[in-house]
Amino acid sequence: MVIAQPSLPFPKSRLAPPQFQELLLNWFNHFGRKDLPWQQNKTPYRVWISEIMLQQTQVSTVINYFNRFIEYFPNVETLAAANEDAILHLWTGLGYYNRARNLHKTAKIIIQHYKGKFPDQLNELEKLPGIGRSTAGAILSIAFNQPAAILDGNVKRVLTRLHGITEWPGSKKINEQLWLLATQYTPAQRSADYTQAIMDLGATLCVRGKPRCPECPFQYFCSAHIQGIEKTLPIAKPRKTLPVRQATLLILRKKPQLVLLEKRPPVGVWASLWSLPQMDGTPSPSAIRKLCKQRFHLNVEQVLFDKSFRHTFSHFHLDIVPALLNVKVDNRIMEDAHQIWYNLQRTQAIGLPAPIKLLLNNLEKICDSLC
């Protein structure tokens, strides 16, 4: 569908805020998304959960996670009262787990300090864990219909292309400029629709890689499109070589279905998640046996190494070598608050990092290839 050229007497590379709002909301009336699960039965709680999940994550991925999360924690009261492991379990696979921990912290604060009601002031929302300026703006505009600007990745892309900004939008100077533009364009009326509209435009038309310019209501006003540089904007963050680390993950099996897991510390990589015991580098079988004896009081019969694979974090690559270890018969149950024998045949409500969950799900194949 190609939208006819509007007859507006403004420069093609720029629109005054009223005209920008009119074109965007008219497009949203016809083509905007209005059936997403968090748009139904709209409450500050549901909007907040969706906005946190949508940070660094696409809508198509979030939908199932959101529905399942709301099923278990339908309101802020149930979330505040929940066990952290249960929350992290439902978050497994979404990544950036600190988002889930901050949800739990914020839910408790809302119950304790706001009597279960979300604050409707920008400065109050920004005080809450995990809620920055853009997320606070989204909650205010979508849940409370207040005129509050947002500047998520979709909005940055739209504004960067519209104004032909050829500098990296993550720099302090350009970020401040984009916030100024976002604030100027945000209308006093229909704030909820406007916020959803500009996010939708970036998510469905003004996408990365191959923007669908012929369908865009701003194609005749977009500086990047007029110059033919829309595919190159926004400018990517200057590349930085990530360091590479090596680690060995110990798959300690007491029985075919029981694997030893440890709870990670509350700070650092995979904080508070349950993981396989880890050793830095590529230790020898004798070093692994020694550690298992000293740390877990377990005797290991055999050490078998599987092929390595890479997991990339935001600030480094981790090359992982799985080591399959069969534990000699030991009748003592060795479990405490930080160690459990995880039963592969029963789903347990604990948070697992994605690579660990993948290894556990593929353990039978690993055993078949090594044993």
C-alpha positions in Angstrom: 0.0 0.0 0.0 1.5 3.4 -1.1 0.2 6.5 0.7 -0.5 9.4 -1.5 1.8 12.4 -1.2 0.3 14.9 1.3 -0.1 18.4 0.2 1.5 20.1 3.2 3.5 23.3 2.7 6.5 22.2 4.8 10.1 21.3 3.9 10.3 17.7 2.8 13.0 16.9 5.4 11.1 18.4 8.3 7.6 18.7 9.7 6.2 21.0 12.4 5.0 19.0 15.4 1.3 19.4 14.7 1.7 18.0 11.2 3.9 15.2 12.3 1.4 14.2 14.9 -1.5 14.4 12.4 0.2 12.2 9.9 1.4 9.7 12.5 -2.0 9.4 14.2 -3.8 9.1 10.9 -1.5 6.3 9.9 -2.0 4.6 13.3 -5.8 4.8 13.0 -5.6 2.7 9.9 -2.5 0.5 10.4 -1.3 0.6 14.0 -1.3 -2.5 16.2 -4.2 -2.6 18.6 -4.5 -6.2 19.5 -1.3 -6.9 21.4 -2.0 -8.6 24.7 -0.8 -5.7 26.9 -3.2 -3.4 25.0 -6.1 -5.4 26.3 -7.4 -4.7 29.8 -4.8 -1.9 30.0 -3.5 -1.2 33.5 -0.3 0.5 34.7 0.9 -3.0 35.9 0.4 -4.7 32.5 2.0 -1.7 30.6 4.9 -1.8 33.0 5.5 -5.5 32.6 5.3 -5.2 28.8 7.7 -2.2 28.6 10.3 -4.0 30.7 10.1 -7.1 28.6 10.3 -5.1 25.4 13.6 -3.6 26.4 16.2 -5.3 24.1 13.5 -7.8 22.9 11.2 -7.9 19.9 7.4 -8.0 20.2 7.1 -11.4 18.6 9.3 -12.9 21.3 7.7 -11.0 24.2 4.0 -12.0 23.5 4.2 -15.6 24.8 6.5 -14.6 27.8 4.1 -11.8 28.7 1.0 -14.0 28.6 2.6 -16.7 30.7 4.0 -14.1 33.2 0.6 -12.4 33.6 -1.0 -15.8 34.1 1.3 -16.5 37.1 1.5 -12.9 38.4 -1.7 -11.1 37.3 -1.1 -8.0 39.5 1.6 -6.2 41.5 0.5 -7.9 44.7 1.2 -11.5 43.4 4.5 -10.4 41.9 5.7 -8.7 45.1 4.9 -11.8 47.1 6.5 -14.2 44.7 9.7 -16.2 45.1 12.6 -14.8 43.0 13.3 -18.2 41.6 9.8 -18.5 40.3 10.1 -15.1 38.5 13.5 -16.0 37.0 12.1 -19.3 35.9 9.4 -17.6 33.8 12.1 -15.2 32.5 14.4 -18.0 31.3 15.3 -17.3 27.6 14.5 -13.6 27.6 18.0 -12.7 28.7 19.0 -9.5 30.5 17.9 -11.1 33.8 18.4 -8.0 35.8 15.2 -6.8 34.3 13.3 -9.6 36.1 15.1 -8.9 39.4 14.2 -5.2 39.1 10.6 -6.1 38.5 10.5 -8.0 41.8 12.2 -5.1 43.6 9.9 -2.5 42.1 6.8 -4.6 42.9 7.8 -4.7 46.6 8.4 -0.9 46.6 5.0 -0.2 45.1 3.3 -2.4 47.7 5.3 -1.0 50.6 5.5 2.7 49.7 2.7 3.4 47.3 0.0 1.2 48.7 -0.1 -1.0 45.6 -0.7 1.9 43.2 1.7 3.0 40.5 2.9 6.5 40.8 1.8 8.8 38.0 4.7 11.3 38.2 7.8 11.1 36.0 10.2 11.7 38.8 8.6 9.1 41.0 8.6 6.4 38.4 12.3 7.1 37.6 13.2 6.3 41.2 12.0 2.7 40.8 14.5 0.0 39.9 14.7 -0.7 36.2 12.6 2.3 35.1 14.5 4.9 33.1 13.3 8.0 31.5 11.9 6.4 28.4 10.2 3.5 30.2 8.7 6.0 32.7 7.4 8.1 29.7 5.8 5.0 28.1 4.0 4.1 31.4 2.7 7.6 31.9 1.6 8.1 28.3 0.1 4.6 27.6 -1.3 3.8 31.1 -2.2 7.3 32.3 -2.6 9.1 28.9 -0.2 11.8 30.0 1.9 13.7 27.5 5.3 12.1 28.2 8.0 11.6 25.6 9.7 8.3 25.0 13.0 7.5 23.2 13.3 3.7 22.7 15.2 2.1 19.8 12.2 2.4 17.5 11.7 6.1 18.2 15.4 6.9 17.8 15.4 5.2 14.4 12.4 7.2 13.2 13.7 10.6 14.4 17.3 9.9 13.2 16.1 9.1 9.7 13.5 11.9 9.6 16.1 14.5 10.4 19.0 12.8 8.6 21.2 12.7 11.6 24.5 11.1 10.5 26.2 10.8 13.9 25.9 7.9 16.3 22.7 8.5 18.3 24.2 7.0 21.4 26.6 9.9 21.9 25.6 12.4 24.7 25.1 15.3 22.2 23.0 13.4 19.8 21.0 11.7 22.5 20.1 15.1 24.0 19.1 16.3 20.6 16.8 13.3 20.0 15.2 13.8 23.4 14.5 17.4 22.5 12.9 16.3 19.2 10.9 13.5 21.0 9.6 16.0 23.5 8.6 18.6 20.8 6.7 16.0 18.8 4.8 14.5 21.7 1.2 15.9 21.7 -0.9 17.0 24.6 -3.9 15.0 23.4 -4.1 11.3 22.5 -0.8 10.7 24.2 -1.3 6.9 24.6 -2.1 6.5 20.9 0.8 8.7 19.9 3.3 6.7 21.9 2.0 3.4 20.5 2.0 4.9 17.0 5.6 6.1 16.9 6.8 2.7 18.4 4.7 0.9 15.8 6.1 3.0 12.9 9.6 2.1 13.9 8.8 -1.6 14.6 6.8 -2.2 11.4 7.9 0.3 8.7 11.0 2.2 9.7 12.8 -1.0 10.5 16.5 -1.7 10.5 18.0 -3.0 7.3 15.2 -2.7 4.9 12.8 0.1 5.8 9.4 0.0 4.0 9.6 3.6 2.8 6.9 3.4 0.1 4.3 2.7 2.9 5.5 5.3 5.3 3.5 8.5 5.9 6.7 10.5 6.1 8.4 9.3 2.9 8.2 12.8 1.3 9.5 14.5 4.4 12.2 12.1 5.6 15.6 13.6 5.1 17.3 10.2 5.0 14.9 8.8 2.4 15.2 12.0 0.2 19.0 11.6 0.3 18.8 7.8 -0.3 20.7 7.0 3.0 17.8 5.5 5.0 19.5 2.1 5.1 22.7 3.5 6.6 20.9 5.3 9.4 21.0 5.3 12.4 24.8 5.1 12.4 26.0 2.0 14.2 27.9 2.2 17.5 31.6 2.2 16.8 32.7 -1.4 16.9 34.8 -2.5 19.9 36.6 -5.8 19.9 35.2 -8.0 22.7 37.6 -10.0 24.9 37.3 -13.7 24.9 37.2 -15.8 28.0 37.2 -19.6 28.5 35.3 -21.6 31.0 34.5 -25.3 31.7 31.0 -26.2 32.8 30.8 -29.3 35.0 27.9 -31.6 34.3 27.9 -33.7 37.5 25.4 -36.6 37.1 24.4 -38.5 40.2 21.9 -40.6 38.3 20.9 -40.3 34.7 18.2 -37.8 35.6 20.0 -35.8 38.4 22.4 -33.0 37.7 24.1 -30.8 40.2 23.3 -27.1 39.9 24.6 -24.1 41.9 23.0 -20.8 42.5 25.1 -17.9 41.2 26.0 -14.9 43.4 23.5 -12.0 43.5 25.9 -9.9 41.4 27.8 -10.5 38.2 27.1 -12.7 35.2 23.9 -14.7 35.5 23.3 -13.2 38.9 21.0 -15.3 41.2 20.4 -17.9 38.4 21.0 -21.6 38.8 23.9 -22.8 36.7 26.3 -25.7 36.3 29.5 -25.5 38.4 32.1 -23.6 36.5 35.9 -23.6 36.3 37.9 -20.9 34.5 39.9 -22.0 31.5 40.3 -25.6 30.4 41.4 -27.5 33.5 42.8 -31.0 33.4 40.7 -34.1 34.4 42.8 -34.4 37.6 42.1 -30.7 38.5 38.4 -31.3 38.0 38.3 -34.4 40.1 40.2 -32.5 42.9 37.8 -29.6 42.8 34.7 -32.0 42.9 36.2 -33.8 45.9 37.1 -30.7 47.9 34.2 -28.5 47.0 31.3 -31.0 46.7 32.7 -34.0 48.5 31.9 -36.0 45.4 34.1 -38.7 43.7 34.1 -38.5 39.9 34.5 -41.7 37.9 35.2 -40.3 34.5 35.7 -36.9 32.8 34.5 -36.5 29.2 34.8 -33.2 27.3 32.2 -32.2 24.7 32.9 -29.7 21.9 33.1 -26.1 22.9 30.6 -23.4 22.0 30.5 -19.6 22.3 28.0 -17.5 24.2 28.3 -13.8 23.8 27.5 -11.2 26.5 27.4 -7.5 25.9 31.0 -7.0 27.1 32.8 -10.3 26.3 32.6 -13.7 24.5 32.6 -16.8 26.6 33.9 -20.0 25.1 32.3 -22.8 27.0 33.5 -26.4 27.2 31.0 -28.8 28.8 32.6 -31.6 30.9 30.4 -34.7 31.5 31.2 -36.2 34.9 29.6 -39.3 36.3 29.5 -39.3 40.1 30.2 -42.5 42.1 27.2 -43.8 44.1 26.7 -41.5 47.1 23.6 -41.9 49.2 24.0 -38.6 50.9 21.6 -35.9 49.7 23.8 -32.9 49.2 21.4 -30.0 48.8 21.2 -26.6 50.5 20.1 -23.0 49.6 22.8 -22.8 46.9 23.1 -26.4 45.6 20.5 -28.7 44.3 20.2 -32.0 42.4 18.1 -30.9 39.4 15.8 -33.6 38.1 15.7 -33.5 34.3 12.5 -35.4 34.3 10.6 -32.8 36.3 10.2 -29.1 35.5 11.4 -27.1 38.5 10.5 -23.4 38.9 14.0 -22.0 38.9 15.8 -19.5 36.7 18.3 -21.0 34.3 20.6 -19.1 31.9 19.8 -19.9 28.3 23.1 -21.8 27.6 22.6 -23.9 30.7 19.0 -24.7 29.8 20.2 -25.7 26.3 22.8 -28.0 27.7 20.4 -29.7 30.1 17.8 -30.2 27.3 20.5 -31.7 25.1 22.2 -33.8 27.8 20.9 -37.1 26.4 22.5 -36.3 23.0 25.7 -35.2 24.7 25.8 -38.5 26.6 25.2 -40.5 23.4 28.0 -38.9 21.6 30.5 -39.1 24.5 29.7 -42.4 26.3 
